[in-house]
C-alpha cells in the first residue's frame, strides 16, 4: 500500500512539473496581424528566454517579410546606378 502511494505521488509530481507545450504563432498569421506581431516583438525584447527562440525567430521573419513586402522594399524602389569607370588609355605614356 505504501509503495502505491509513493508511486502515485511521484506521478502527480511529474505531471505537475511537466512543461506545457507552447503554441507558436506562424509567420503567415503574424504578417497578417500587425498588432499581434507588435505585441510579440515587444515580448521578445523584454524577455527572449520566456517567449522562446522559435517564437522570436518567427517574429523576426514576419517583421522582415512585412518590411520587405515580397521583395519590394519601400526604401529601395529605384536601384542605384553607379557611374561608368573612366576609360583607360590604350597606349602607355613614356
Secondary structure, 3 states (H helix, E strand, C coil): CHHHHHHHHHHHHHHHHCCCCCCCCCHHHHHHCHHHHHHHHHHHHHCHHHHCHHHHHHHHHHHHHHHHCCCCCCCCCCCCCCCCCCCCCCCCCC
